[in-house]
Amino acid sequence: MIKLIFFTVLIFFVNIIQAQTWPTKPVKLIVPFPPGGALDTVARNVGQKLSDIWKQPVLIDNKPGAGGNIGADFVAKSVPDGHTLFISPQSLAIAPSLYKKLPYDVSKDLTPVTQLMSSFLVLVVGPSVQANSFNEFINLAKSKPGVLNYASTGLGSTPHLMMEMLMNNAKISITHIPYKGDAAMNQALLTGEVGAAFTPLVGVLGPMKSGKFRVLAITGTKRAGLIPEIPTITESKIDGFENSAGWLGIFAPSGTPANIIKTLQLDFSKTMNYPDIKEKMPSWGYEAVGSSSEAFTLKFNSDVIQFSKLIKDAEITLLD
């Protein structure tokens, strides 16, 4: 009993010392997708600011694959000392319900640090769809059940689940055609191979401005600064999209000392106020948040529950 108390006290003081001296070496920020994408770009820009704050290099380590699970698993199994962190989109909240088995437990092995940014998807239609507004699109889909088709970036991806939510709540039926990534999906829209998709705005701004795509609505609860003329889906009285805004969040391995989690949260949030970061955010398709760890934990857990229900209701086949 005395030994147990001794080691408990020892661990407590070691954690305090670590928190006071952290970081003592370069910090790894794990990106679960290949270099060059929007998430990678955000990580590198924010990482540079944190390097200046921490006086230690922030190393961007890309670990793509398995829908982000390779990167998540790496962080989940890392030493919980604040020197290995994970930057992830909303797909992390989808994974527990989409895969038959994960090599990590998202609720036990990872600690939410902060919701760094919020994001939204836009509903776009290509030249093959004769609809100039969201309501026209819904009416067209109702008049031709199963005839229209839509693209996504893969089974269980956020674009897929957003369309499943729309179909369920608007009582329409559209055929799903999955693609590997935004580029392939957008190309299919351009050629008329598919008619519609939910997609990040940043990837379709050019075709939208040239008239090749028409943006009909956005997810989330408020209109976007870059396209203020485009309404939200909630404005059209379609239920279910009140909490549909996406996010980009920071996670640490569970067991990371609370003092380090707090420092991480404050410093990541601080980067959101740098003028050059603020200036670039709209082009990345994000808006600054910088929430507390507690608020992000509530948001994350809520999303896990929401997507679990959506995947079950849509009868989506689970992945290996």
C-alpha positions as CSV (number, residue, x, y, z in Angstrom):
1,M,0.0,0.0,0.0
2,I,2.8,2.4,0.9
3,K,4.6,1.5,-2.3
4,L,1.5,2.2,-4.3
5,I,1.0,5.6,-2.7
6,F,4.7,6.4,-3.3
7,F,4.6,5.6,-7.0
8,T,1.3,7.5,-7.4
9,V,2.8,10.6,-5.8
10,L,6.0,10.1,-7.9
11,I,4.0,9.9,-11.2
12,F,2.1,13.0,-10.1
13,F,5.3,15.1,-9.6
14,V,6.9,13.7,-12.8
15,N,3.8,14.9,-14.7
16,I,4.1,18.4,-13.1
17,I,7.8,18.6,-14.0
18,Q,7.1,17.5,-17.6
19,A,4.3,20.0,-17.9
20,Q,6.5,22.8,-16.6
21,T,9.4,22.0,-19.0
22,W,7.4,21.0,-22.1
23,P,8.3,20.9,-24.9
24,T,11.8,19.4,-24.4
25,K,12.2,18.2,-28.0
26,P,10.6,18.6,-31.4
27,V,6.8,18.1,-31.5
28,K,5.3,15.8,-34.2
29,L,2.0,16.9,-35.7
30,I,0.5,13.8,-37.4
31,V,-1.5,14.5,-40.6
32,P,-3.6,11.5,-41.7
33,F,-3.6,12.4,-45.4
34,P,-0.9,12.9,-48.1
35,P,1.0,16.2,-48.5
36,G,-0.5,19.0,-50.6
37,G,-4.2,18.9,-49.4
38,A,-6.1,21.5,-47.4
39,L,-5.5,19.8,-44.1
40,D,-1.7,19.4,-44.8
41,T,-1.5,23.1,-45.7
42,V,-3.3,24.2,-42.5
43,A,-1.0,21.9,-40.4
44,R,2.2,23.4,-42.0
45,N,1.1,27.0,-41.6
46,V,-0.1,26.5,-38.0
47,G,3.0,24.4,-37.2
48,Q,5.3,27.2,-38.2
49,K,3.6,29.6,-35.8
50,L,3.8,27.0,-33.0
51,S,7.5,26.5,-33.6
52,D,8.0,30.1,-32.9
53,I,5.9,30.0,-29.7
54,W,7.5,26.8,-28.4
55,K,11.1,27.4,-29.5
56,Q,11.1,23.8,-30.8
57,P,10.5,22.5,-34.3
58,V,7.0,21.3,-35.2
59,L,7.5,18.4,-37.6
60,I,4.6,17.6,-39.9
61,D,4.4,13.8,-40.3
62,N,2.0,12.6,-43.0
63,K,0.6,9.1,-42.3
64,P,-2.1,8.6,-44.9
65,G,-4.3,5.5,-45.3
66,A,-7.4,3.7,-44.1
67,G,-9.5,6.9,-44.0
68,G,-7.2,8.5,-41.4
69,N,-7.0,5.5,-39.1
70,I,-3.3,4.9,-39.6
71,G,-2.5,8.3,-38.3
72,A,-5.0,8.1,-35.5
73,D,-3.7,4.7,-34.4
74,F,-0.1,6.0,-34.4
75,V,-1.0,8.9,-32.1
76,A,-3.2,6.7,-29.9
77,K,-0.2,4.4,-29.2
78,S,2.4,7.3,-28.7
79,V,3.9,8.3,-25.4
80,P,1.5,10.7,-23.8
81,D,4.0,13.5,-23.1
82,G,2.6,16.2,-25.5
83,H,5.3,15.6,-28.2
84,T,3.0,13.7,-30.6
85,L,-0.2,15.3,-31.7
86,F,-3.0,14.5,-34.2
87,I,-4.8,17.0,-36.5
88,S,-8.0,15.5,-37.8
89,P,-11.2,16.4,-39.6
90,Q,-14.6,15.1,-38.6
91,S,-13.9,11.7,-40.1
92,L,-12.4,10.7,-36.7
93,A,-16.0,10.9,-35.3
94,I,-17.3,8.7,-38.1
95,A,-14.7,5.9,-37.9
96,P,-16.1,4.1,-34.8
97,S,-19.4,3.4,-36.5
98,L,-18.1,2.9,-40.0
99,Y,-15.4,0.2,-39.4
100,K,-16.1,-3.3,-38.1
101,K,-13.0,-3.0,-35.9
102,L,-10.5,-0.3,-35.2
103,P,-7.0,-0.8,-33.8
104,Y,-7.6,1.9,-31.3
105,D,-10.5,3.2,-29.1
106,V,-11.3,6.7,-30.1
107,S,-13.0,7.5,-26.8
108,K,-10.3,6.0,-24.6
109,D,-7.0,6.4,-26.5
110,L,-7.3,10.0,-27.7
111,T,-8.0,13.3,-25.8
112,P,-9.6,16.2,-27.7
113,V,-7.5,19.3,-27.2
114,T,-9.3,22.0,-29.2
115,Q,-11.6,22.4,-32.2
116,L,-9.2,24.4,-34.2
117,M,-11.5,25.4,-37.0
118,S,-15.0,24.9,-38.4
119,S,-15.8,24.1,-42.0
120,F,-18.8,23.4,-44.2
121,L,-19.6,21.6,-47.4
122,V,-21.4,23.0,-50.4
123,L,-24.1,21.2,-52.4
124,V,-23.0,21.6,-56.0
125,V,-24.6,20.4,-59.3
126,G,-23.0,20.0,-62.6
127,P,-24.2,21.0,-66.1
128,S,-26.3,17.8,-66.4
129,V,-28.7,18.8,-63.7
130,Q,-31.4,21.4,-64.5
131,A,-31.7,23.1,-61.1
132,N,-30.8,26.6,-60.3
133,S,-31.7,26.6,-56.6
134,F,-31.8,24.2,-53.7
135,N,-35.6,23.9,-53.8
136,E,-35.5,23.2,-57.6
137,F,-33.0,20.4,-56.9
138,I,-35.2,18.8,-54.2
139,N,-38.3,19.0,-56.5
140,L,-36.4,17.5,-59.4
141,A,-35.2,14.7,-57.2
142,K,-38.7,14.0,-56.0
143,S,-40.1,13.9,-59.5
144,K,-37.4,11.4,-60.6
145,P,-36.7,9.1,-57.7
146,G,-33.5,7.1,-58.2
147,V,-32.8,8.7,-61.6
148,L,-30.4,11.5,-60.4
149,N,-27.0,10.4,-59.1
150,Y,-24.4,12.0,-56.8
151,A,-20.7,11.6,-56.1
152,S,-18.8,11.2,-52.9
153,T,-15.2,10.7,-51.9
154,G,-15.9,7.2,-50.6
155,L,-18.3,5.0,-48.6
156,G,-18.9,6.6,-45.2
157,S,-17.1,9.8,-46.1
158,T,-18.6,13.1,-44.9
159,P,-19.9,14.0,-48.4
160,H,-21.6,10.6,-48.5
161,L,-23.2,11.0,-45.1
162,M,-24.3,14.5,-45.8
163,M,-26.2,13.3,-48.9
164,E,-27.7,10.4,-47.0
165,M,-28.9,12.9,-44.4
166,L,-30.4,15.1,-47.1
167,M,-32.1,12.1,-48.7
168,N,-33.5,10.9,-45.5
169,N,-34.8,14.2,-44.3
170,A,-36.0,15.6,-47.6
171,K,-37.6,12.3,-48.6
172,I,-35.7,11.9,-51.9
173,S,-33.8,9.1,-53.5
174,I,-30.5,9.7,-55.5
175,T,-28.0,7.0,-56.6
176,H,-24.6,7.0,-54.9
177,I,-21.4,6.8,-56.9
178,P,-18.2,6.8,-54.8
179,Y,-14.9,8.1,-56.1
180,K,-11.3,8.2,-54.7
181,G,-10.8,11.8,-53.6
182,D,-12.0,15.3,-54.4
183,A,-10.2,15.6,-57.8
184,A,-11.9,12.5,-59.3
185,M,-15.3,13.5,-57.9
186,N,-15.1,17.0,-59.3
187,Q,-14.0,15.7,-62.7
188,A,-17.0,13.4,-62.8
189,L,-19.2,16.4,-62.1
190,L,-17.6,18.4,-64.8
191,T,-18.0,15.7,-67.4
192,G,-21.6,15.1,-66.4
193,E,-20.9,11.5,-65.2
194,V,-22.6,12.5,-62.0
195,G,-25.1,15.2,-61.3
196,A,-24.4,16.4,-57.7
197,A,-22.1,16.3,-54.7
198,F,-21.4,17.7,-51.3
199,T,-17.8,19.0,-51.5
200,P,-15.5,21.5,-49.8
201,L,-15.9,25.0,-51.4
202,V,-12.2,25.5,-51.9
203,G,-12.1,22.7,-54.6
204,V,-15.0,24.1,-56.7
205,L,-14.5,27.9,-56.5
206,G,-12.9,28.1,-59.9
207,P,-15.5,26.0,-61.7
208,M,-18.3,27.9,-59.8
209,K,-17.0,31.3,-60.9
210,S,-16.7,30.1,-64.5
211,G,-20.3,28.8,-64.4
212,K,-19.4,25.1,-64.8
213,F,-20.7,24.2,-61.3
214,R,-23.7,25.7,-59.5
215,V,-23.6,25.9,-55.7
216,L,-27.1,25.5,-54.4
217,A,-26.7,25.4,-50.6
218,I,-24.2,24.9,-47.7
219,T,-24.2,22.9,-44.6
220,G,-23.8,24.5,-41.1
221,T,-25.9,27.2,-39.5
222,K,-24.7,30.3,-41.1
223,R,-23.8,31.6,-44.6
224,A,-20.2,31.7,-45.8
225,G,-18.3,34.9,-46.2
226,L,-17.0,33.9,-49.6
227,I,-20.4,33.1,-51.0
228,P,-22.9,35.1,-48.8
229,E,-25.6,34.7,-51.5
230,I,-25.8,30.9,-51.0
231,P,-28.3,29.8,-48.4
232,T,-27.8,27.2,-45.7
233,I,-29.9,24.0,-46.0
234,T,-31.5,24.8,-42.6
235,E,-33.0,28.0,-44.3
236,S,-35.0,25.7,-46.5
237,K,-36.6,24.0,-43.4
238,I,-34.8,20.7,-44.0
239,D,-34.2,19.1,-40.5
240,G,-31.0,17.5,-39.4
241,F,-28.5,20.0,-40.6
242,E,-28.5,22.3,-37.5
243,N,-25.2,20.6,-36.3
244,S,-23.8,19.7,-39.7
245,A,-20.8,22.1,-39.7
246,G,-17.6,20.2,-40.0
247,W,-14.5,20.7,-38.0
248,L,-10.7,20.4,-37.8
249,G,-9.5,19.4,-34.4
250,I,-6.3,18.6,-32.4
251,F,-6.0,15.4,-30.3
252,A,-3.3,14.1,-27.9
253,P,-2.8,10.6,-26.6
254,S,-4.9,9.9,-23.5
255,G,-2.9,10.3,-20.4
256,T,-1.2,13.5,-21.5
257,P,-0.9,15.7,-18.4
258,A,-3.7,18.2,-18.0
259,N,-1.3,21.1,-17.8
260,I,0.1,20.2,-21.2
261,I,-3.3,19.8,-22.6
262,K,-4.2,23.3,-21.4
263,T,-1.0,24.8,-22.8
264,L,-1.6,23.1,-26.2
265,Q,-5.2,24.4,-26.2
266,L,-4.1,28.0,-25.5
267,D,-1.2,28.0,-28.0
268,F,-3.2,26.4,-30.8
269,S,-6.0,28.9,-30.2
270,K,-3.4,31.7,-30.2
271,T,-2.4,30.8,-33.8
272,M,-5.9,31.4,-35.0
273,N,-5.5,35.1,-34.3
274,Y,-2.4,35.6,-36.4
275,P,-3.3,38.0,-39.2
276,D,-1.8,35.9,-42.0
277,I,-3.5,32.7,-40.7
278,K,-6.9,34.6,-40.5
279,E,-6.3,35.9,-44.1
280,K,-5.7,32.4,-45.5
281,M,-8.5,30.6,-43.7
282,P,-11.3,31.3,-46.2
283,S,-9.2,30.0,-49.1
284,W,-8.6,26.8,-47.1
285,G,-12.4,26.5,-46.5
286,Y,-12.2,27.0,-42.7
287,E,-13.2,29.5,-40.0
288,A,-11.3,29.9,-36.7
289,V,-12.7,28.4,-33.5
290,G,-10.1,27.6,-30.9
291,S,-12.5,26.0,-28.3
292,S,-11.7,24.7,-24.9
293,S,-10.8,21.0,-24.5
294,E,-14.0,20.5,-22.6
295,A,-16.2,22.1,-25.3
296,F,-14.5,20.1,-28.0
297,T,-14.9,16.9,-26.1
298,L,-18.7,17.5,-25.9
299,K,-18.8,18.4,-29.6
300,F,-16.8,15.3,-30.6
301,N,-18.9,12.9,-28.5
302,S,-22.1,14.4,-29.9
303,D,-20.8,13.9,-33.5
304,V,-19.9,10.2,-32.7
305,I,-23.5,9.6,-31.6
306,Q,-25.0,11.6,-34.6
307,F,-22.9,9.7,-37.2
308,S,-23.6,6.3,-35.6
309,K,-27.3,6.9,-36.0
310,L,-26.9,8.1,-39.5
311,I,-24.8,5.1,-40.6
312,K,-27.3,2.7,-39.1
313,D,-30.4,4.5,-40.6
314,A,-28.7,4.5,-44.0
315,E,-27.8,0.8,-43.7
316,I,-24.2,1.6,-44.8
317,T,-22.1,-1.6,-45.1
318,L,-19.3,-1.5,-42.5
319,L,-15.7,-1.5,-43.7
320,D,-13.0,-3.9,-42.6
